[in-house]
Amino acid sequence: MHPVYIITIILGIAVLANIFIKIKNKKLIINELIFWILILAALILISVFPQLSVKVAHFLGFKSGFDFFIALSILIIFLFLFNIYKKLRLLEEKFTKLNENIAIKQAFEKSIINEEKNNKNK
């Protein structure tokens, strides 16, 4: 077995252990756990059986396993980017609503203070 495959297997297992620690500390949700387990399992599987990636790549119309890996990586990166964009838009909307509520509250408090001053002056 090539040393790169051994290093990949070791790193995959280490990352998997790190993911389980994050789940235990509640820093990772189940959906993320499932996603990362699938990715790492595929990585370890490809490292143990490198010809499997070549067969899958040829079946899907790619010339080599590396081409398939690059295309799949780009797709995953786009999916992550889209997910981050959705979360950012949601946060922007929440931030705008929060700012509106704070402005309304401050205006209301200011009007009450002005009203109290006017009542004292009478």
Z-matrix of the N, CA and C atoms (Angstrom, degrees):
N
C 1 1.462
C 2 1.535 1 108.07
N 3 1.298 2 115.50 1 137.23
C 4 1.466 3 122.73 2 -178.16
C 5 1.531 4 109.71 3 -68.88
N 6 1.355 5 117.89 4 142.32
C 7 1.474 6 120.71 5 -179.29
C 8 1.530 7 114.21 6 -57.47
N 9 1.333 8 117.43 7 -30.90
C 10 1.462 9 120.10 8 179.16
C 11 1.523 10 110.21 9 -62.48
N 12 1.332 11 115.82 10 -38.77
C 13 1.464 12 119.56 11 179.57
C 14 1.523 13 110.96 12 -67.04
N 15 1.308 14 116.28 13 -39.55
C 16 1.473 15 120.41 14 178.86
C 17 1.524 16 109.89 15 -64.15
N 18 1.321 17 116.73 16 -45.16
C 19 1.473 18 121.05 17 178.55
C 20 1.531 19 110.08 18 -61.88
N 21 1.330 20 117.31 19 -41.59
C 22 1.459 21 121.17 20 179.28
C 23 1.526 22 111.18 21 -63.10
N 24 1.305 23 117.44 22 -42.03
C 25 1.466 24 121.28 23 178.45
C 26 1.524 25 110.41 24 -63.05
N 27 1.324 26 117.18 25 -45.63
C 28 1.465 27 121.35 26 -179.64
C 29 1.533 28 110.37 27 -63.00
N 30 1.329 29 116.43 28 -45.89
C 31 1.466 30 119.60 29 178.81
C 32 1.533 31 111.60 30 -64.37
N 33 1.315 32 116.52 31 -39.45
C 34 1.464 33 120.56 32 177.93
C 35 1.520 34 111.76 33 -60.88
N 36 1.320 35 116.70 34 -44.44
C 37 1.470 36 121.03 35 178.62
C 38 1.527 37 110.25 36 -66.47
N 39 1.338 38 117.73 37 -39.64
C 40 1.472 39 120.90 38 178.92
C 41 1.534 40 110.63 39 -64.14
N 42 1.315 41 117.27 40 -43.52
C 43 1.471 42 120.46 41 178.86
C 44 1.523 43 110.19 42 -65.32
N 45 1.321 44 116.97 43 -39.95
C 46 1.455 45 121.07 44 177.59
C 47 1.528 46 111.00 45 -61.34
N 48 1.327 47 117.04 46 -42.87
C 49 1.469 48 120.56 47 176.54
C 50 1.522 49 110.61 48 -62.32
N 51 1.332 50 117.41 49 -40.67
C 52 1.464 51 121.87 50 177.73
C 53 1.529 52 110.94 51 -62.53
N 54 1.311 53 116.88 52 -39.22
C 55 1.467 54 121.05 53 178.88
C 56 1.529 55 110.07 54 -63.81
N 57 1.319 56 117.39 55 -43.39
C 58 1.463 57 119.70 56 179.05
C 59 1.522 58 111.59 57 -65.02
N 60 1.321 59 117.63 58 -33.76
C 61 1.467 60 120.60 59 175.79
C 62 1.528 61 109.96 60 -65.58
N 63 1.333 62 116.97 61 -41.72
C 64 1.465 63 120.30 62 178.60
C 65 1.521 64 111.41 63 -65.56
N 66 1.332 65 117.13 64 -36.04
C 67 1.468 66 119.95 65 176.38
C 68 1.521 67 109.41 66 -65.06
N 69 1.319 68 116.98 67 -42.27
C 70 1.470 69 121.28 68 -179.77
C 71 1.528 70 110.17 69 -61.90
N 72 1.331 71 117.08 70 -37.81
C 73 1.470 72 121.72 71 179.70
C 74 1.525 73 112.38 72 -86.74
N 75 1.340 74 116.53 73 6.53
C 76 1.472 75 123.49 74 178.55
C 77 1.525 76 112.99 75 59.79
N 78 1.317 77 116.76 76 36.89
C 79 1.461 78 121.40 77 177.05
C 80 1.528 79 111.58 78 -103.55
N 81 1.328 80 116.18 79 4.48
C 82 1.457 81 121.32 80 -178.31
C 83 1.522 82 107.41 81 -144.57
N 84 1.328 83 117.04 82 138.66
C 85 1.460 84 119.71 83 -179.49
C 86 1.526 85 110.11 84 -93.96
N 87 1.318 86 115.58 85 165.12
C 88 1.456 87 121.60 86 -174.14
C 89 1.530 88 112.28 87 -59.27
N 90 1.336 89 117.82 88 -40.76
C 91 1.472 90 120.00 89 179.56
C 92 1.523 91 111.08 90 -58.94
N 93 1.331 92 116.23 91 -42.05
C 94 1.465 93 119.89 92 178.79
C 95 1.527 94 110.18 93 -67.48
N 96 1.329 95 115.97 94 -38.00
C 97 1.468 96 120.20 95 178.38
C 98 1.520 97 110.35 96 -59.90
N 99 1.320 98 116.83 97 -48.27
C 100 1.464 99 120.50 98 -179.22
C 101 1.528 100 110.71 99 -61.10
N 102 1.330 101 116.17 100 -44.36
C 103 1.459 102 120.15 101 179.93
C 104 1.527 103 111.08 102 -59.34
N 105 1.331 104 116.70 103 -50.07
C 106 1.458 105 119.91 104 -176.93
C 107 1.522 106 111.99 105 -68.38
N 108 1.316 107 117.82 106 -34.44
C 109 1.465 108 119.57 107 176.53
C 110 1.522 109 110.04 108 -63.31
N 111 1.339 110 117.14 109 -42.98
C 112 1.467 111 120.21 110 178.23
C 113 1.522 112 111.75 111 -62.70
N 114 1.327 113 116.25 112 -44.31
C 115 1.470 114 120.05 113 179.38
C 116 1.529 115 110.82 114 -62.64
N 117 1.320 116 116.22 115 -47.66
C 118 1.464 117 119.53 116 -178.15
C 119 1.519 118 111.70 117 -68.55
N 120 1.328 119 117.49 118 -37.19
C 121 1.465 120 119.91 119 177.19
C 122 1.525 121 110.08 120 -62.54
N 123 1.345 122 115.97 121 -42.30
C 124 1.468 123 119.49 122 177.68
C 125 1.531 124 110.61 123 -63.49
N 126 1.309 125 116.64 124 -41.82
C 127 1.466 126 120.65 125 179.68
C 128 1.530 127 110.89 126 -62.75
N 129 1.321 128 116.37 127 -45.46
C 130 1.470 129 120.10 128 179.69
C 131 1.525 130 110.21 129 -66.65
N 132 1.334 131 116.53 130 -41.25
C 133 1.463 132 120.71 131 178.96
C 134 1.524 133 111.23 132 -61.28
N 135 1.328 134 116.72 133 -43.36
C 136 1.465 135 120.89 134 178.62
C 137 1.528 136 110.44 135 -66.38
N 138 1.339 137 116.90 136 -34.24
C 139 1.472 138 119.58 137 179.07
C 140 1.519 139 111.53 138 -70.69
N 141 1.329 140 116.19 139 -36.23
C 142 1.466 141 119.47 140 179.77
C 143 1.525 142 110.62 141 -76.57
N 144 1.331 143 116.71 142 -39.79
C 145 1.463 144 122.06 143 -179.56
C 146 1.534 145 109.69 144 -122.88
N 147 1.339 146 118.58 145 77.58
C 148 1.476 147 120.69 146 -175.39
C 149 1.529 148 113.59 147 -62.10
N 150 1.314 149 118.29 148 -28.40
C 151 1.465 150 120.08 149 179.74
C 152 1.520 151 112.10 150 -69.14
N 153 1.332 152 116.70 151 -21.10
C 154 1.458 153 120.90 152 178.40
C 155 1.524 154 111.01 153 -63.03
N 156 1.335 155 116.47 154 -40.88
C 157 1.467 156 119.13 155 179.73
C 158 1.525 157 111.03 156 -66.55
N 159 1.314 158 116.82 157 -34.44
C 160 1.465 159 120.47 158 178.43
C 161 1.529 160 109.82 159 -67.01
N 162 1.328 161 116.83 160 -42.63
C 163 1.466 162 120.45 161 179.34
C 164 1.531 163 111.04 162 -64.12
N 165 1.330 164 116.64 163 -43.56
C 166 1.467 165 120.60 164 178.88
C 167 1.526 166 109.54 165 -64.32
N 168 1.322 167 116.81 166 -42.68
C 169 1.467 168 120.85 167 179.80
C 170 1.527 169 110.60 168 -61.30
N 171 1.315 170 117.85 169 -45.57
C 172 1.466 171 121.15 170 179.67
C 173 1.527 172 110.73 171 -64.72
N 174 1.328 173 116.43 172 -38.19
C 175 1.466 174 120.42 173 178.48
C 176 1.527 175 111.05 174 -62.89
N 177 1.347 176 116.30 175 -37.00
C 178 1.465 177 120.91 176 -178.77
C 179 1.531 178 112.97 177 -87.62
N 180 1.333 179 117.26 178 0.50
C 181 1.459 180 120.03 179 174.36
C 182 1.516 181 114.69 180 96.95
N 183 1.310 182 118.73 181 9.99
C 184 1.464 183 121.43 182 177.24
C 185 1.523 184 108.94 183 -92.24
N 186 1.330 185 115.41 184 152.85
C 187 1.459 186 119.17 185 -177.90
C 188 1.527 187 112.63 186 -78.23
N 189 1.339 188 115.84 187 -31.29
C 190 1.460 189 117.84 188 -179.61
C 191 1.527 190 110.05 189 -143.77
N 192 1.309 191 114.97 190 165.50
C 193 1.457 192 120.40 191 177.91
C 194 1.520 193 111.74 192 -64.13
N 195 1.331 194 116.21 193 -32.25
C 196 1.466 195 120.23 194 179.77
C 197 1.525 196 110.95 195 -66.93
N 198 1.336 197 117.18 196 -42.22
C 199 1.473 198 120.74 197 177.42
C 200 1.523 199 110.62 198 -59.77
N 201 1.322 200 115.65 199 -43.67
C 202 1.460 201 120.65 200 178.40
C 203 1.528 202 110.70 201 -62.52
N 204 1.325 203 116.41 202 -43.38
C 205 1.461 204 120.99 203 179.96
C 206 1.530 205 110.97 204 -61.68
N 207 1.323 206 117.53 205 -44.19
C 208 1.470 207 121.34 206 179.87
C 209 1.526 208 110.45 207 -64.40
N 210 1.325 209 117.81 208 -45.65
C 211 1.465 210 120.99 209 179.78
C 212 1.527 211 110.65 210 -62.53
N 213 1.312 212 117.25 211 -43.45
C 214 1.464 213 121.71 212 179.26
C 215 1.528 214 110.59 213 -65.19
N 216 1.324 215 116.81 214 -39.85
C 217 1.467 216 120.62 215 178.42
C 218 1.525 217 111.41 216 -63.05
N 219 1.318 218 116.36 217 -42.77
C 220 1.469 219 120.29 218 178.43
C 221 1.530 220 110.26 219 -63.09
N 222 1.312 221 116.73 220 -42.27
C 223 1.465 222 120.63 221 177.74
C 224 1.535 223 111.06 222 -60.69
N 225 1.306 224 117.00 223 -45.18
C 226 1.469 225 121.20 224 179.42
C 227 1.522 226 110.76 225 -63.85
N 228 1.317 227 117.12 226 -40.54
C 229 1.470 228 120.51 227 178.18
C 230 1.529 229 110.49 228 -63.02
N 231 1.327 230 117.39 229 -41.47
C 232 1.472 231 120.23 230 177.10
C 233 1.526 232 111.04 231 -63.09
N 234 1.315 233 117.14 232 -40.13
C 235 1.466 234 120.34 233 178.43
C 236 1.531 235 110.78 234 -63.56
N 237 1.328 236 116.20 235 -42.77
C 238 1.464 237 119.89 236 176.43
C 239 1.529 238 111.10 237 -62.34
N 240 1.305 239 116.31 238 -44.04
C 241 1.460 240 121.11 239 179.87
C 242 1.526 241 110.90 240 -61.29
N 243 1.324 242 117.02 241 -43.61
C 244 1.457 243 121.09 242 178.01
C 245 1.527 244 110.90 243 -62.37
N 246 1.320 245 116.67 244 -42.96
C 247 1.463 246 121.12 245 179.08
C 248 1.527 247 111.28 246 -63.43
N 249 1.305 248 116.98 247 -42.10
C 250 1.469 249 121.31 248 177.89
C 251 1.524 250 109.91 249 -64.43
N 252 1.331 251 117.44 250 -40.54
C 253 1.466 252 121.37 251 178.66
C 254 1.528 253 110.37 252 -61.55
N 255 1.343 254 117.19 253 -43.83
C 256 1.467 255 120.38 254 178.63
C 257 1.527 256 110.91 255 -60.74
N 258 1.322 257 116.61 256 -44.24
C 259 1.466 258 120.04 257 -179.93
C 260 1.526 259 111.32 258 -65.75
N 261 1.320 260 117.00 259 -37.79
C 262 1.455 261 121.22 260 178.38
C 263 1.520 262 110.95 261 -64.46
N 264 1.327 263 117.34 262 -43.61
C 265 1.464 264 120.92 263 178.12
C 266 1.524 265 110.71 264 -61.79
N 267 1.318 266 117.51 265 -40.96
C 268 1.463 267 121.57 266 178.46
C 269 1.527 268 110.28 267 -63.67
N 270 1.317 269 116.81 268 -42.50
C 271 1.462 270 120.40 269 177.85
C 272 1.526 271 111.57 270 -64.98
N 273 1.326 272 117.70 271 -39.16
C 274 1.465 273 120.78 272 177.17
C 275 1.531 274 110.68 273 -62.06
N 276 1.328 275 116.66 274 -42.35
C 277 1.463 276 119.93 275 178.68
C 278 1.528 277 111.00 276 -63.57
N 279 1.329 278 116.59 277 -43.86
C 280 1.465 279 120.40 278 178.73
C 281 1.529 280 110.89 279 -64.01
N 282 1.314 281 116.19 280 -39.77
C 283 1.461 282 120.82 281 179.37
C 284 1.528 283 110.75 282 -63.99
N 285 1.329 284 116.59 283 -41.82
C 286 1.468 285 120.72 284 178.38
C 287 1.524 286 110.55 285 -63.34
N 288 1.329 287 117.77 286 -45.38
C 289 1.463 288 120.99 287 178.83
C 290 1.526 289 111.20 288 -62.84
N 291 1.320 290 116.27 289 -40.09
C 292 1.464 291 120.18 290 178.68
C 293 1.523 292 110.85 291 -63.48
N 294 1.324 293 116.77 292 -44.21
C 295 1.476 294 120.40 293 177.55
C 296 1.519 295 111.53 294 -62.07
N 297 1.329 296 117.12 295 -40.62
C 298 1.462 297 120.29 296 177.37
C 299 1.520 298 111.04 297 -62.01
N 300 1.325 299 116.80 298 -44.50
C 301 1.468 300 120.52 299 179.62
C 302 1.525 301 111.69 300 -63.79
N 303 1.312 302 116.90 301 -40.41
C 304 1.468 303 120.24 302 178.28
C 305 1.527 304 110.18 303 -64.71
N 306 1.324 305 117.05 304 -42.92
C 307 1.469 306 120.37 305 179.73
C 308 1.526 307 110.81 306 -63.37
N 309 1.328 308 117.03 307 -42.31
C 310 1.468 309 120.26 308 178.43
C 311 1.526 310 110.35 309 -63.89
N 312 1.311 311 117.12 310 -43.08
C 313 1.467 312 121.18 311 -179.98
C 314 1.530 313 110.59 312 -62.96
N 315 1.325 314 116.55 313 -44.37
C 316 1.466 315 120.00 314 179.29
C 317 1.520 316 111.42 315 -64.72
N 318 1.324 317 117.07 316 -40.25
C 319 1.469 318 120.12 317 178.14
C 320 1.521 319 110.30 318 -64.89
N 321 1.318 320 116.84 319 -40.54
C 322 1.463 321 120.97 320 178.65
C 323 1.531 322 110.65 321 -64.07
N 324 1.335 323 116.76 322 -45.75
C 325 1.469 324 120.58 323 178.96
C 326 1.524 325 110.70 324 -62.85
N 327 1.327 326 116.95 325 -39.95
C 328 1.461 327 120.78 326 179.10
C 329 1.523 328 110.92 327 -64.56
N 330 1.330 329 116.66 328 -39.90
C 331 1.468 330 119.39 329 178.94
C 332 1.530 331 110.82 330 -67.50
N 333 1.315 332 118.19 331 -35.71
C 334 1.472 333 120.90 332 177.29
C 335 1.522 334 110.12 333 -66.46
N 336 1.321 335 117.27 334 -42.95
C 337 1.474 336 120.85 335 179.09
C 338 1.521 337 109.64 336 -62.88
N 339 1.331 338 117.48 337 -44.69
C 340 1.470 339 120.98 338 178.74
C 341 1.528 340 111.11 339 -62.85
N 342 1.314 341 115.89 340 -38.38
C 343 1.471 342 120.61 341 179.23
C 344 1.532 343 110.96 342 -65.88
N 345 1.345 344 116.20 343 -39.66
C 346 1.461 345 120.59 344 178.10
C 347 1.529 346 110.72 345 -66.62
N 348 1.316 347 117.36 346 -38.72
C 349 1.467 348 121.23 347 177.87
C 350 1.529 349 109.98 348 -64.42
N 351 1.334 350 115.97 349 -42.53
C 352 1.463 351 120.07 350 178.87
C 353 1.527 352 111.34 351 -64.13
N 354 1.322 353 118.51 352 -36.69
C 355 1.452 354 121.96 353 179.14
C 356 1.527 355 111.46 354 -70.18
N 357 1.341 356 117.84 355 -34.40
C 358 1.474 357 121.79 356 177.06
C 359 1.514 358 111.50 357 -69.79
N 360 1.322 359 116.76 358 -35.71
C 361 1.456 360 121.31 359 -178.24
C 362 1.543 361 111.83 360 -73.28
N 363 1.286 362 119.31 361 -17.89
C 364 1.472 363 122.24 362 -178.48
C 365 1.469 364 111.22 363 -82.03
